[in-house]
Amino acid sequence: MLSLSSSKRVSPKTSIVDDVKEADPLELQSEELLPGGLSFEEDAAGGMGRHLGVFSCTLLIIGRIIGTGIFSTPSSILGSVGSVGASFMLWLLGFVLSFCGLFIWLEFGTMFPRSGGEKVYLEAVYTRPKYLATVIFAANAILLGFTASGCIVFAQNILISAGHAADRWVVRGIALGVIIFVTLLHGLTPRLGVFIMNTISVFKIVILLFIVITGWVVLGGGTRVQDPHANFRDAFVGSSHSSNDYATATFKVLNAYAGWSNVNYVLNDVKDPIRTLKVAGPLGLGIVTVLYMMANVAYFAAATKEEILKSGVTVASLFFKNVFGTQAQRALSVFVALSALGNVITVTFAASRVNQELAKEGVPLPFGNKFWASNWPTGKSPLPGLIVHLIPSVIVIIGPPPAVAYPFILDVEGYPGQIINFFIVIGLFYLRWSKPHVRRPFKVWTPFAVFYIAAATFLLVAPFLKPANGVGDTPPLPYYLYCLVGIGVMVFGVVYWAAWRVVLPRVLGRELVPRKEVLEDGTVVNVFNWKKIQ
């Protein structure tokens, strides 16, 4: 390994000076805009360089958002809130909150055009105690950064299309095969992984367009559906009056919209990152929102409220069964499975970059962080970061029963994410107050940020209020369990940081001294060494 003082230099092609065209490079590299231990140029070194343009980044967002949510969760959301009208209102709320969040992340992303997303923004704001924000985020990103739900939905829909019973271990076996395949795809053939990712994203748009157009035909009375307008009469009948029900359902809606920040995680791979982020973010989320709202109209036009409630995670299959028959239902199940696969591919691509950023920052991991930060074995893609993502996904897939695991996973992923989002927005206001003159290529309208933080506060409190049915949507598990699990993961991060930064140095009588190394693939990594306290 070589230190930065050696003859090995960071490749000029990854220079932030060359690629961040809309901001003053000197200002971007000033000390106050350098979260973490690496400079912008050091952080962008290694890998494939900047190879993603506006088209790929837009599809990266669309492919991440459209996955299992719009095809699988409308029935669960309807079950939580009790009425079709309330369900539509939540999907609309999800759109508003997502756009508010997108604009907040655009402000941060254009200030800090580097991979890592929330990791970078937390580090920029919460600088003391050193590395605490990084380790807490790492605990959430690694332990809860799995894609098990997409793998499970893929397995279930493939079995439906084949006319095979969804036996628990068959579902698990297929799901395991999916996550291992995706890991090897991105880790060994990165360019092929990006091509497949883009291709499936285009395919998802086509699927949703077909559902939307079919829905219009259903509403016009052109199919065998007897009364396509039934769900739209007295649409709010049966609405829940429980805050917990709405909070839990909102988590699912936001999970279905999750992905609007996907480009923020991979900005080291993006050409002209500031301009690309400002174009791809609104464009990708806007396209998805229109498709989502019209797809929900199609679902409720083609099936009764009772049928949708019983459809579980296959509501899109129910739609095609009612409109075209059983054979079409099986065909759509294949499409939904491919969509879920595309989501897993896209999520894994971004998550591996986040894991790599955490390792590059020096977060202590088993076997040392240099391996996990590297682009081994190809020198272009972080297979070690993909393995970090693979491990918790495998555990979740083979652990709890899929029927209980799917809704619980959605809830567990959502709650700690809201905690992080809350502190991100607080950080936005803090940076505006403490560094008002820092260049901001994009600035979110303040009322959007205020509305977003108000919603985040509600989503943090409401899940602890008892739901109307007394048990929530994941029986026999307590309705508040997912909140406690999410909080527990973040507490684990605090304990891990304390052991690393406080307890061990005192016990060993040594201090942690950081230094930078350049790995063989060009990646710059922050490494800590123990030095005896004099």
Phi and psi in degrees as a GROMACS rama.xvg file:
@    title "Ramachandran Plot"
@    xaxis  label "Phi"
@    yaxis  label "Psi"
@TYPE xy
-118.287  144.444  LEU-2
-84.0276  169.828  SER-3
-68.7122  -15.6824  LEU-4
-81.3979  -7.77308  SER-5
-79.6648  -175.728  SER-6
-75.8053  -13.0607  SER-7
-78.0649  122.544  LYS-8
-116.555  158.228  ARG-9
-69.2355  134.865  VAL-10
-59.5752  134.403  SER-11
-61.9522  -24.1907  PRO-12
-67.1352  -16.9179  LYS-13
-99.8341  8.85169  THR-14
-66.3774  131.629  SER-15
-66.411  -24.4257  ILE-16
-63.6229  -37.519  VAL-17
-78.9101  -32.6385  ASP-18
-102.139  -26.7097  ASP-19
-89.897  91.8074  VAL-20
-86.6055  -20.9654  LYS-21
-94.2905  -1.16973  GLU-22
-128.229  154.451  ALA-23
-69.2879  115.631  ASP-24
-58.036  -38.1374  PRO-25
-62.956  -38.6487  LEU-26
-69.989  -39.3471  GLU-27
-62.7792  -31.4799  LEU-28
-95.057  7.59255  GLN-29
-66.6084  156.866  SER-30
-59.6036  -35.401  GLU-31
-72.2343  -13.6073  GLU-32
-111.865  28.2491  LEU-33
-120.211  80.5855  LEU-34
-66.7306  145.793  PRO-35
77.9413  -168.257  GLY-36
-97.6752  -4.47711  GLY-37
-112.654  145.778  LEU-38
-75.0209  171.822  SER-39
-61.1553  -43.8963  PHE-40
-66.3328  -42.851  GLU-41
-63.2263  -40.0449  GLU-42
-68.0559  -30.2316  ASP-43
-87.3587  -3.49018  ALA-44
-73.6267  150.28  ALA-45
87.9988  173.369  GLY-46
74.8009  -152  GLY-47
-88.9807  -1.20561  MET-48
76.0629  -165.058  GLY-49
-88.3412  104.836  ARG-50
-127.973  -0.978832  HIS-51
-103.389  123.893  LEU-52
-99.1983  -167.637  GLY-53
-61.4666  -42.9869  VAL-54
-60.2386  -51.8549  PHE-55
-63.9197  -38.3338  SER-56
-69.6221  -37.4396  CYS-57
-62.6791  -44.277  THR-58
-68.8789  -28.6166  LEU-59
-63.0368  -37.6939  LEU-60
-73.9353  -48.3038  ILE-61
-61.3804  -44.9442  ILE-62
-65.3514  -31.5398  GLY-63
-74.7419  -41.3171  ARG-64
-71.8312  -51.3048  ILE-65
-78.6141  108.587  ILE-66
-149.037  -104.507  GLY-67
-94.472  -21.7776  THR-68
-62.1516  -59.5372  GLY-69
-67.7617  -24.2147  ILE-70
-89.7001  -18.7656  PHE-71
-122.437  -28.6135  SER-72
-99.835  -9.64146  THR-73
-54.6094  -35.1516  PRO-74
-68.5601  -39.5949  SER-75
-66.1749  -38.8133  SER-76
-66.4831  -43.2826  ILE-77
-61.1736  -40.8269  LEU-78
-63.432  -32.9821  GLY-79
-73.385  -46.2451  SER-80
-94.6053  -17.2286  VAL-81
89.6197  -11.2625  GLY-82
-146.44  157.202  SER-83
-66.6337  -42.4506  VAL-84
-62.0836  -44.6414  GLY-85
-64.2419  -35.8128  ALA-86
-60.9458  -45.8899  SER-87
-61.0249  -40.6901  PHE-88
-61.9019  -37.4246  MET-89
-70.4538  -38.1525  LEU-90
-64.2912  -36.5364  TRP-91
-68.4612  -41.0561  LEU-92
-61.5968  -40.4554  LEU-93
-59.4589  -39.5107  GLY-94
-62.5296  -47.2548  PHE-95
-63.1738  -47.1544  VAL-96
-63.8097  -38.9203  LEU-97
-64.9612  -40.4919  SER-98
-69.0602  -38.21  PHE-99
-61.4385  -45.4233  CYS-100
-62.8249  -42.0007  GLY-101
-57.2031  -44.7041  LEU-102
-67.2217  -36.4569  PHE-103
-63.8537  -44.8836  ILE-104
-69.2114  -27.3776  TRP-105
-66.6245  -40.2609  LEU-106
-62.0674  -46.8485  GLU-107
-65.635  -45.1853  PHE-108
-64.2254  -34.3042  GLY-109
-79.8849  -22.745  THR-110
-75.5801  -37.8233  MET-111
-126.003  76.0269  PHE-112
-77.7445  70.3948  PRO-113
-143.716  158.012  ARG-114
-66.3886  154.478  SER-115
124.235  -23.4347  GLY-116
59.2348  -126.518  GLY-117
-57.6213  -30.7195  GLU-118
-54.3017  -47.1976  LYS-119
-66.8907  -42.6878  VAL-120
-69.8973  -39.0387  TYR-121
-63.9702  -41.0915  LEU-122
-65.1495  -33.6214  GLU-123
-69.612  -31.7041  ALA-124
-94.3255  -50.9059  VAL-125
-99.5428  77.3722  TYR-126
-82.6793  -15.4319  THR-127
-131.18  137.395  ARG-128
-65.6049  148.776  PRO-129
-58.5201  128.062  LYS-130
72.8492  0.410347  TYR-131
-64.0953  -49.0335  LEU-132
-60.6395  -38.0781  ALA-133
-62.868  -45.7021  THR-134
-71.7133  -38.3562  VAL-135
-61.7599  -45.1047  ILE-136
-63.3926  -38.9146  PHE-137
-61.4475  -41.3978  ALA-138
-59.9886  -42.6471  ALA-139
-69.1004  -45.2064  ASN-140
-66.3484  -37.5536  ALA-141
-83.8636  -48.6656  ILE-142
-74.8719  -31.7795  LEU-143
-113.028  9.3833  LEU-144
-89.9739  36.7202  GLY-145
-90.2716  164.682  PHE-146
-120.321  34.8583  THR-147
-62.8913  -38.352  ALA-148
-61.7097  -42.3203  SER-149
-64.7175  -38.2228  GLY-150
-65.5117  -39.7629  CYS-151
-65.1693  -44.6334  ILE-152
-64.7687  -39.2274  VAL-153
-57.4677  -48.975  PHE-154
-62.1527  -44.631  ALA-155
-63.2682  -42.4545  GLN-156
-73.1558  -33.8455  ASN-157
-63.524  -40.9874  ILE-158
-66.5157  -39.4598  LEU-159
-61.3692  -45.0215  ILE-160
-64.5232  -29.1943  SER-161
-87.0962  -3.42941  ALA-162
70.2976  25.9303  GLY-163
-104.308  142.174  HIS-164
-64.3843  138.859  ALA-165
-80.9424  66.199  ALA-166
-61.2858  142.647  ASP-167
-55.7491  -47.3995  ARG-168
-77.8021  -24.5564  TRP-169
-67.6005  -44.8105  VAL-170
-58.5631  -45.5903  VAL-171
-63.2181  -41.4596  ARG-172
-62.7239  -44.5716  GLY-173
-65.3902  -43.0408  ILE-174
-61.0534  -40.9437  ALA-175
-63.1817  -41.2717  LEU-176
-60.2681  -38.4577  GLY-177
-64.0608  -50.5759  VAL-178
-67.6723  -33.7935  ILE-179
-69.8466  -41.8691  ILE-180
-59.3925  -45.9058  PHE-181
-65.1991  -38.7865  VAL-182
-60.1035  -46.5393  THR-183
-69.8825  -35.188  LEU-184
-59.3656  -52.6877  LEU-185
-73.5324  -32.2905  HIS-186
-77.1741  -31.6458  GLY-187
-109.518  -27.8356  LEU-188
-131.555  70.8263  THR-189
-60.8512  -39.446  PRO-190
-68.5551  -38.1346  ARG-191
-64.2591  -38.5033  LEU-192
-59.6216  -43.2553  GLY-193
-66.1549  -41.0097  VAL-194
-61.9562  -47.3942  PHE-195
-64.1338  -39.2576  ILE-196
-59.0465  -47.3624  MET-197
-66.32  -40.3401  ASN-198
-63.04  -45.5481  THR-199
-68.1704  -32.3831  ILE-200
-63.4474  -42.9721  SER-201
-62.5555  -40.8497  VAL-202
-60.7273  -39.2727  PHE-203
-62.4203  -42.0548  LYS-204
-59.7494  -42.6656  ILE-205
-62.4318  -43.2454  VAL-206
-59.3218  -49.529  ILE-207
-65.7004  -37.8316  LEU-208
-60.9602  -40.2609  LEU-209
-63.4884  -42.8732  PHE-210
-62.4039  -43.1553  ILE-211
-62.5784  -48.0874  VAL-212
-64.5785  -40.4723  ILE-213
-61.5749  -38.501  THR-214
-60.3615  -39.2833  GLY-215
-63.4879  -39.9748  TRP-216
-64.4598  -40.6552  VAL-217
-60.7476  -47.5431  VAL-218
-62.8438  -29.2979  LEU-219
-80.6105  -0.587396  GLY-220
82.0779  17.496  GLY-221
-90.237  12.356  GLY-222
-130.495  -176.079  THR-223
-83.0239  0.0352737  ARG-224
-65.3284  125.708  VAL-225
-68.494  -49.9665  GLN-226
-135.543  83.0058  ASP-227
-67.3596  -13.401  PRO-228
-99.1355  3.97139  HIS-229
-60.3617  -43.5445  ALA-230
-71.6191  -12.571  ASN-231
-98.2885  -1.03707  PHE-232
-92.7396  131.323  ARG-233
49.9399  53.205  ASP-234
-64.194  -21.9262  ALA-235
-98.8138  7.10085  PHE-236
-65.1757  131.384  VAL-237
88.477  7.81577  GLY-238
-62.4088  138.671  SER-239
-70.0235  151.74  SER-240
-114.202  17.1936  HIS-241
-100.677  127.45  SER-242
-62.1573  -36.065  SER-243
-61.1281  -42.5611  ASN-244
-59.8236  -43.7226  ASP-245
-70.9002  -37.2132  TYR-246
-65.1158  -46.1575  ALA-247
-62.8771  -42.3132  THR-248
-66.747  -35.4099  ALA-249
-64.8307  -37.186  THR-250
-57.5878  -40.8769  PHE-251
-68.5753  -39.9932  LYS-252
-63.678  -46.4589  VAL-253
-63.8652  -33.1327  LEU-254
-64.9533  -36.4716  ASN-255
-67.6049  -29.5802  ALA-256
-89.8007  -8.68949  TYR-257
-58.9732  135.312  ALA-258
131.393  -8.64584  GLY-259
-65.0266  -18.2075  TRP-260
-99.6966  13.811  SER-261
-62.386  -35.9563  ASN-262
-68.1093  -30.9783  VAL-263
-58.1137  -27.3427  ASN-264
-77.351  -18.8726  TYR-265
-126.179  28.2416  VAL-266
-63.546  -22.0113  LEU-267
-66.0033  -18.2321  ASN-268
-97.7455  1.86992  ASP-269
-103.503  133.204  VAL-270
-71.1315  138.733  LYS-271
40.6171  64.6607  ASP-272
-58.2498  -35.8548  PRO-273
-67.3925  -50.6836  ILE-274
-63.477  -45.2528  ARG-275
-60.8472  -41.9027  THR-276
-63.7881  -40.86  LEU-277
-69.9057  -24.847  LYS-278
-89.9337  -49.1014  VAL-279
-68.4635  -36.4051  ALA-280
-60.4018  -62.2208  GLY-281
-62.1726  -36.7742  PRO-282
-64.9708  -48.0028  LEU-283
-63.6892  -47.8514  GLY-284
-66.6851  -36.6181  LEU-285
-62.8725  -44.4748  GLY-286
-61.1244  -45.7345  ILE-287
-64.5434  -41.4144  VAL-288
-60.0647  -46.3153  THR-289
-59.889  -45.0111  VAL-290
-64.9474  -39.5707  LEU-291
-62.4414  -49.9116  TYR-292
-63.5142  -41.7022  MET-293
-71.532  -31.8956  MET-294
-66.3523  -38.4286  ALA-295
-63.7316  -38.6014  ASN-296
-60.095  -43.6592  VAL-297
-62.476  -44.2832  ALA-298
-58.9422  -48.4992  TYR-299
-74.1265  -18.2728  PHE-300
-78.7151  -29.746  ALA-301
-95.7594  -8.82328  ALA-302
-145.161  153.115  ALA-303
-75.7107  163.885  THR-304
-58.7894  -41.1569  LYS-305
-66.0297  -39.9772  GLU-306
-63.9739  -41.6116  GLU-307
-65.2633  -41.1667  ILE-308
-62.2148  -30.0358  LEU-309
-90.0286  -4.10155  LYS-310
-78.6899  -13.0285  SER-311
63.0571  -128.81  GLY-312
-96.936  19.6176  VAL-313
-125.761  39.8822  THR-314
-64.1533  -33.9415  VAL-315
-66.5279  -35.6584  ALA-316
-65.4424  -39.3204  SER-317
-59.7725  -40.7701  LEU-318
-57.0162  -48.7502  PHE-319
-72.7288  -29.9872  PHE-320
-63.754  -45.6657  LYS-321
-68.5645  -31.7628  ASN-322
-87.61  -43.0531  VAL-323
-117.972  -15.7682  PHE-324
109.266  177.835  GLY-325
-63.3897  -39.1748  THR-326
-63.8837  -40.0903  GLN-327
-66.9804  -34.2574  ALA-328
-59.773  -43.7599  GLN-329
-65.1515  -38.6161  ARG-330
-63.6676  -43.8298  ALA-331
-65.6438  -32.9195  LEU-332
-59.5508  -34.2433  SER-333
-65.2753  -42.6184  VAL-334
-63.0656  -43.594  PHE-335
-63.9022  -39.5206  VAL-336
-61.539  -42.5498  ALA-337
-65.4642  -36.5701  LEU-338
-63.8633  -43.3124  SER-339
-62.8554  -39.9252  ALA-340
-61.4681  -44.2042  LEU-341
-60.8852  -37.7703  GLY-342
-64.9393  -42.4741  ASN-343
-61.8556  -42.9849  VAL-344
-60.8479  -43.2988  ILE-345
-71.166  -45.1654  THR-346
-60.8974  -43.883  VAL-347
-63.9393  -39.1487  THR-348
-57.2126  -48.9953  PHE-349
-72.2081  -41.8731  ALA-350
-62.2415  -36.2946  ALA-351
-65.0813  -34.2699  SER-352
-68.9043  -37.9529  ARG-353
-64.8307  -45.4279  VAL-354
-60.011  -39.4708  ASN-355
-64.2157  -40.4956  GLN-356
-62.9294  -38.9848  GLU-357
-63.6893  -42.2417  LEU-358
-67.9469  -39.0532  ALA-359
-62.9182  -29.4557  LYS-360
-74.3921  -16.9887  GLU-361
104.237  11.2477  GLY-362
-59.4005  125.523  VAL-363
-67.8818  124.036  PRO-364
-129.538  156.857  LEU-365
-54.8064  140.711  PRO-366
70.6192  11.4303  PHE-367
88.8455  147.223  GLY-368
-82.5634  -13.3634  ASN-369
-65.2402  -39.571  LYS-370
-64.3685  -46.1888  PHE-371
-68.7735  -22.8099  TRP-372
-86.465  -9.75332  ALA-373
-83.0839  168.965  SER-374
-103.605  35.8887  ASN-375
-67.2198  143.054  TRP-376
-97.5245  -10.803  PRO-377
-82.1601  -20.8732  THR-378
80.8854  1.43119  GLY-379
-121.802  -24.8857  LYS-380
-135.811  141.339  SER-381
-82.5737  77.7329  PRO-382
-57.6162  -39.7392  LEU-383
-59.0766  -40.1024  PRO-384
-64.6571  -33.1886  GLY-385
-67.2958  -36.9644  LEU-386
-66.3678  -38.847  ILE-387
-58.4628  -37.5947  VAL-388
-73.4894  -33.3652  HIS-389
-66.4497  -41.9319  LEU-390
-59.1109  -53.9186  ILE-391
-65.967  -28.7145  PRO-392
-63.7951  -43.1639  SER-393
-62.8161  -42.9811  VAL-394
-61.0481  -44.5167  ILE-395
-68.6594  -36.6337  VAL-396
-65.446  -42.9336  ILE-397
-91.1495  -3.6338  ILE-398
-83.9279  -96.7444  GLY-399
-73.7836  161.245  PRO-400
-61.9824  137.106  PRO-401
-54.6037  -38.3185  PRO-402
-61.2011  -36.149  ALA-403
-88.8184  -34.3445  VAL-404
-64.9646  -40.5146  ALA-405
-60.4598  -57.0807  TYR-406
-64.2428  -34.643  PRO-407
-67.4041  -39.6899  PHE-408
-60.756  -43.4418  ILE-409
-58.9849  -42.0127  LEU-410
-69.3471  -45.2161  ASP-411
-63.2739  -40.8676  VAL-412
-64.9266  -33.817  GLU-413
-75.6406  -38.3699  GLY-414
-67.7433  -55.0063  TYR-415
-62.8523  -27.7167  PRO-416
-61.9803  -38.4666  GLY-417
-67.3354  -35.4224  GLN-418
-62.0081  -45.8661  ILE-419
-63.0766  -43.7412  ILE-420
-60.4382  -39.3529  ASN-421
-57.8403  -47.7487  PHE-422
-72.8014  -26.585  PHE-423
-63.5512  -46.0579  ILE-424
-69.3372  -39.2725  VAL-425
-56.7159  -41.6395  ILE-426
-63.7819  -34.3161  GLY-427
-59.4488  -48.0526  LEU-428
-65.5092  -37.484  PHE-429
-64.4207  -44.7314  TYR-430
-65.0203  -36.9017  LEU-431
-64.2207  -34.7241  ARG-432
-77.712  -43.1686  TRP-433
-84.204  -27.2684  SER-434
-134.733  65.7978  LYS-435
-68.4458  -21.0596  PRO-436
-97.4165  1.00631  HIS-437
-66.6148  139.87  VAL-438
-64.928  130.405  ARG-439
-125.527  99.7989  ARG-440
-60.7572  -21.2012  PRO-441
-139.873  137.88  PHE-442
-132.382  119.865  LYS-443
-71.4504  143.717  VAL-444
-65.5218  128.579  TRP-445
-54.8001  -42.5919  THR-446
-57.8165  -30.9915  PRO-447
-63.5021  -43.5677  PHE-448
-67.1242  -37.8029  ALA-449
-65.0955  -43.9613  VAL-450
-62.8561  -40.202  PHE-451
-64.8447  -42.3171  TYR-452
-71.7505  -31.1053  ILE-453
-65.4593  -42.9967  ALA-454
-65.5407  -40.4257  ALA-455
-62.7831  -38.5681  ALA-456
-63.5474  -44.2929  THR-457
-60.4834  -42.1831  PHE-458
-70.1826  -19.073  LEU-459
-83.4448  -28.5984  LEU-460
-94.5568  -45.5428  VAL-461
-59.1449  -35.0426  ALA-462
-61.1279  -18.02  PRO-463
-85.8879  -8.04455  PHE-464
-82.8773  138.36  LEU-465
-63.634  130.093  LYS-466
-71.6464  165.286  PRO-467
-61.4163  -36.9849  ALA-468
-85.9411  -4.0018  ASN-469
81.6998  -10.5432  GLY-470
-127.358  -10.5174  VAL-471
76.5279  -157.868  GLY-472
-113.507  11.702  ASP-473
-130.346  44.8506  THR-474
-63.7368  146.548  PRO-475
-86.4621  9.11082  PRO-476
-73.92  140.658  LEU-477
-58.3906  145.358  PRO-478
-63.1758  -25.7699  TYR-479
-94.7708  0.829423  TYR-480
-63.2479  -39.7014  LEU-481
-64.2781  -32.4221  TYR-482
-65.0178  -44.7843  CYS-483
-65.7247  -38.1231  LEU-484
-63.2712  -44.4269  VAL-485
-61.0762  -45.6341  GLY-486
-64.4552  -40.4021  ILE-487
-59.6863  -37.7038  GLY-488
-63.3194  -41.4834  VAL-489
-70.9721  -35.9997  MET-490
-63.5032  -39.6417  VAL-491
-57.129  -38.7224  PHE-492
-60.8156  -41.1748  GLY-493
-63.9593  -44.0364  VAL-494
-63.6139  -43.0554  VAL-495
-61.6476  -43.4491  TYR-496
-62.87  -44.1859  TRP-497
-61.9641  -40.3966  ALA-498
-64.8048  -39.5364  ALA-499
-75.2433  -44.7929  TRP-500
-96.8136  -20.2012  ARG-501
-118.017  -57.3784  VAL-502
-68.5032  -54.9415  VAL-503
-59.263  -45.3518  LEU-504
-57.7305  -38.3678  PRO-505
-70.7062  -40.5913  ARG-506
-67.6518  -42.3073  VAL-507
-85.4094  -13.8216  LEU-508
67.5037  30.3453  GLY-509
-130.418  157.686  ARG-510
-115.812  155.332  GLU-511
-89.8029  123.093  LEU-512
-114.719  119.847  VAL-513
-82.5679  148.672  PRO-514
-148.92  160.927  ARG-515
-108.821  141.915  LYS-516
-129.797  150.432  GLU-517
-104.076  120.036  VAL-518
-77.0894  170.674  LEU-519
-61.1497  -29.0318  GLU-520
-86.912  4.8326  ASP-521
95.6189  -8.047  GLY-522
-69.3315  134.185  THR-523
-96.1282  131.316  VAL-524
-132.608  143.425  VAL-525
-89.8774  123.909  ASN-526
-120.767  138.101  VAL-527
-105.325  137.439  PHE-528
-123.476  148.139  ASN-529
-83.045  132.039  TRP-530
-128.21  130.878  LYS-531
-63.8826  130.917  LYS-532
-72.0639  124.519  ILE-533
